[in-house]
Amino acid sequence: MRSATFPPIRVEPEVRAEVEAVLRDGETLTQFIEEAVVAAAAWRRVQSEFVTRGEAAIERWKQEGGGQGVDEVMADLQARLDDAKRRAAQRAGR
């Protein structure tokens, strides 16, 4: 397969200077841009897959009855906090 080119982009001179300042030894601006584009595309793919999995999990959660209510969660957290405080007080009293 033949390689393709991206369209040229215009940037402020300061942006180009900043990018050129971080190039590694022997690295070209073209190589940097290609690496950045590939990394950005991979990151967006990962984000999209994450959102898809999250939405599917929410749907399963809804179909299974929606889990615990806020009051139940808060009561559980309060019980954990109270237990941790009790254990800390016991350790301090030793």
N, C-alpha and C positions, 0 to 999 in steps of 0.2 A: 504494500500500500504506500502511496506517495504521502509525504508529509504535507501539512497544510500550514497556513500562516494565520495569526490573529491580526485583526485590524490594528493599525497604528493608533496609539492613544496620545493625547496631548496632556502634559503635566506642567506645572509651574517649575521653573528652574530650581527652586529650593527643594522640591520633591525629588527631582532627578539627582541633585547633589547629595541629598540625604541617603538615597538608595545606593548611589555609587560609593558613598563613604562606608557602607557596611558590606560591600562585596568582599568575598574571601579571595585569597591569593589565587590568581589565575581564573577566577570566575568572571564571566561576562555578564553584562546587563541582560542580555537575552536569556542566558541560563537562569539568572535570578528570577526573571519574570516568568519563565516557563515553570520553574519549581513552585513559585508562589501561586500560579494559576492552578496547577495540579493539586497542590495542598488545599487550596480554597474549595475546589470542586469536591475533593474527598471529604473535607469537613462538612460541607453542605449535605453530602450523601449520608454521612453518619447522623447528622442532625435530623434529616428527614426520616431515616429509619427509626431513630429514637422516638420521634413524635408519633410515628405510625404504631410502634409498640405501646406507647403510653395511651394512645386513644383506644387501642384494642383492649388494654388492661382496664381502662375505665368502663368500657362497654361490658366486659365480663363482670366487673364489680357490680354494675347496675343490674345485670341479669341475675346475679347471685344474691340479690337482696340489699346491696348497698353497705355492707359492713356495719361498724359500730356507729352509734350516734355521738354527737359532740359531748353530751353529758357523760356517757360511758368512758370516752377517751380521757376527759378531764379528771374524772374520778380515779381512773387507773394511774394517771400521772401524779395526782395528789398523793395517792397511796404509796407510790414509789418514792416520792419526795419525803414523805413522813417517815418511811422506813429508813431511808438514807440518813436523815437527821437523827433518828433514834440510834442507828449504828455508830454514827460519828460521836454522839454524846456518850455512848458506852465506851468507846475507845478513849475518849478524853478523860473519863472517870477512872480509868485503870490505874 
